[in-house]
Amino acid sequence: MSIFKREGGVMDAIRCDEPDYLIWKWRPNGGSEKTRKENAIRWGSVLTVKEGSLAVFVYKGSHDYVWGPFSEKLRTGNLPIIAPLISLSYGGGSPFPAEVYFINLAEIVQVRFGVPFFDVFDPTYTEFSVPVAVRGAITFHISDYARFIELHRLDEFDLDRFKEQIRSVVNSYVKSVVLNAPEKYAVPVIQLERKLPELNAEIGTLIKNRLETDFGVAVNATDISDIDIDTESDGYNELMRVTRNLTSASVRAQTEANIRNIGDMQRIHAADYEESLRIKREEEQYATHLGTQEQHINVHTLNRQTEVAKAAAEGLGSRSGGVSGLDPVGITAGMAVGSVLGKNVAGIVSGALEQPTPPPVNQFAPQTPPPIPQTVYYVAQNGVQTGPFDMQTLRTMAENGRLTPQTLVWCAGMAEWQEAQALSDLSLLFLQ
């Protein structure tokens, strides 16, 4: 409600009831059209500023600020900066020309952006480019109102034009960051969305500094909602063909390497097993030989002593002398040697006879049959040879999923590893 005075000023309620705004210029009676007296304000008008808002009074380039919440009559004490200037030109009761702007400090403004398709090159296959489009949104608010007023003419401020200026800046930064993202983050161009958190953080940092410096607003968040890959483009199809062929070749080579590794391990285990058997046989043979020698040590000793005595007797007998051909000294020495040899032989024979006789072998004792031969298999799991396993163990493995029809197996007599389902005795395990 307005009360018109004869001086032509307006006694009015100065307030902003707009539901959604960033900058709003007050005019008498809420009009939107410029009038001759739209800036004529009289002391005593009721000024209301809501919480989260700021009223800016502008008079000849000077500013006074009133923060919400505030609601009382307008007095010179409310405008300490422009009131002295007004009093010099206008009487205390005369209306004065001043512009009133309301700034919404609590408003969070969202600007949606969209960067149309542009070519992004793959970091591995640099000769292939894929068209990429980016969409998202940025939210901001006014934090430094003084800086904002310094950068913008409030009387000419248009929110739509302001949003368009910000959108243009955001698009340029988004395009620059996404262009370099595949190489910077070592990610294929067709998997850029895996790096959305990193892209949002990088773009947010760049935009934050620019908008605070050039536009006087603080960025709340930057959100890329979609990175669209043109799957119908020639570049995308060529890149997919190359990567698909490379992946297939890599999987095939890895599978062949795993099979060769399993075969090598099998040969190594077989060679080790054969070597261990050879060593075991040699040790058993040597132990048997030592046992035989120990059993016949007395006879061997007797034979050696007999040979020594015989050689000594022959040597003594050859030393005959005198006319009769007899050497009394030789005969005496021979008898002495023979006496000693006889005693040794008697002792050896006596010791041999005194050894305990081993118990007789019961040739009619019952004999147990050898173990029933079983077929055992080696199993390839995660590129590693395991086993061998008997059929009962393999049945348990098939029941708990550790053995599948495609699992590679091998047993003695097989030329190479085969899938379990290809073997008749193992295929039955998967029919249950």
Buried (B, 14 or more C-beta within 10 A) or exposed (E): EEEEEEEEBBBBBBBBEEEEBBBBBBBBEEEEEEEEBBBBBBBEBBBBBBEEBBBBBBBEEBBBBBEBEBEEEBEEEBBEEBBEBBBEEBEEEBBBBBBBBBBBBEBEBEBEBBBEBEBBBBBBBEEBBBBBBBBBBBBBBBBEBEBBBEEBEBEEBEBEEBBEBBBEBBBBBBBEBBBBBBBBBEBBBBEBEEBBEBBBEBBBBBBBEBBBEEBBBBBBEBBBEEBBBBEEBEBBEBBBEBBEEEEEEEEEEEEEEBBEBBBEBBEEBEEEEEEEEEEEEEEEEEEEEEEEEEEEEBEEBBEEBEEEBEEBBEEBEEEEEEEEEEBEEBBEBBEEBBEEBEEBBEEBEEEBEEEEEEEEEEEEEEEEEEEEEEBBBBBBBEBEBEBBBEBEBBBEBBEEEBBEEEBBBBBEEEEEBBBBBEBEEBEEBEEE
